[in-house]
Amino acid sequence: MSEWTESLLSLEKLDRSSPELWPEAIPGVTEYAARNSLNNISRNVAEQIRVLDAEDMKLLNYYRTLSKDSLLQELRKLHDLAYKLGLEESKEMTRGRFLNILPSGRRK
């Protein structure tokens, strides 16, 4: 290294040990990141798998055996079904509002 480059080199260690020197830009982000790290997510997935019943495992194994194209086709079917259910729910909510079955949301 040249003398000029060495003069620019800093051996100071910057860490977040002092919250007064290095405050979080958004309070709570550090805790949120620690809670939702990849390690925690993989543990949560493992816990969820333990909760699955026999029918869920059967369906999971079925999806696992599908080819890429078949899996995409199943995914499209599920997407279409979810969309249709959303439209149905929207119609029923509108019908309920017109028939005054559901509260208006405004409190009197």
C-alpha positions in Angstrom: 0.0 0.0 0.0 1.1 3.5 -0.7 1.6 6.0 2.1 -1.4 8.0 0.9 -3.6 4.8 1.1 -2.3 3.9 4.5 -3.1 7.4 5.8 -6.7 6.9 4.8 -6.9 3.5 6.5 -8.8 3.4 9.8 -8.5 0.6 12.3 -11.4 1.8 14.4 -14.1 -0.8 15.0 -17.6 0.5 14.6 -20.2 -1.6 16.3 -23.7 -1.0 17.6 -22.8 -1.6 21.2 -23.8 2.0 22.1 -27.4 2.9 21.3 -26.6 6.5 21.9 -23.9 6.6 19.2 -25.7 4.4 16.7 -29.4 4.7 17.2 -31.7 2.5 15.2 -33.2 4.3 12.2 -36.6 2.6 12.9 -37.1 1.5 16.6 -37.7 -2.2 17.0 -36.1 -3.2 13.7 -33.2 -5.1 15.4 -35.6 -7.2 17.5 -37.8 -7.9 14.5 -34.9 -9.0 12.3 -33.7 -11.3 15.1 -37.2 -12.8 15.5 -37.7 -13.3 11.7 -34.2 -14.5 10.8 -33.9 -17.6 8.5 -33.0 -19.8 11.5 -36.2 -18.8 13.3 -38.3 -19.3 10.2 -36.9 -22.8 9.6 -37.7 -23.7 13.2 -41.2 -22.4 12.8 -41.6 -24.5 9.7 -40.4 -27.5 11.5 -42.9 -26.8 14.3 -45.7 -26.4 11.8 -44.9 -29.7 10.2 -45.2 -31.5 13.5 -48.7 -30.1 13.8 -49.9 -31.5 10.4 -52.5 -34.3 10.5 -52.6 -37.4 8.3 -54.7 -35.7 5.6 -52.3 -32.7 5.5 -49.3 -35.1 5.1 -51.1 -37.0 2.3 -51.8 -33.7 0.4 -48.2 -32.6 1.0 -46.8 -35.9 -0.3 -49.2 -35.6 -3.4 -47.8 -32.1 -4.2 -44.2 -33.4 -3.7 -44.7 -36.1 -6.3 -46.0 -33.7 -9.0 -43.8 -32.5 -11.9 -43.1 -28.9 -12.2 -45.8 -28.4 -14.9 -48.4 -30.3 -12.9 -47.6 -28.4 -9.8 -48.0 -25.1 -11.7 -51.3 -26.3 -13.0 -52.4 -27.2 -9.4 -51.3 -23.8 -8.3 -53.3 -22.1 -11.0 -56.4 -24.1 -10.0 -55.9 -23.0 -6.4 -55.4 -19.4 -7.5 -58.6 -19.5 -9.6 -60.5 -21.0 -6.8 -59.3 -18.4 -4.3 -60.3 -15.7 -6.8 -63.8 -17.1 -7.3 -64.3 -17.4 -3.5 -63.2 -13.8 -3.2 -65.8 -12.7 -5.8 -68.5 -14.8 -4.0 -67.6 -13.3 -0.7 -67.7 -9.8 -2.1 -71.2 -10.4 -3.6 -72.5 -11.8 -0.3 -71.0 -8.9 1.7 -72.7 -6.5 -0.7 -76.0 -8.4 -0.5 -75.7 -8.3 3.3 -75.1 -4.5 3.3 -78.2 -3.9 1.0 -80.4 -6.1 3.2 -79.0 -4.4 6.3 -78.0 -7.7 7.8 -74.5 -6.5 8.6 -73.8 -3.5 10.7 -72.8 -0.4 8.8 -69.5 0.1 10.6 -70.6 3.5 11.9 -71.5 3.5 15.6 -74.4 5.7 16.6 
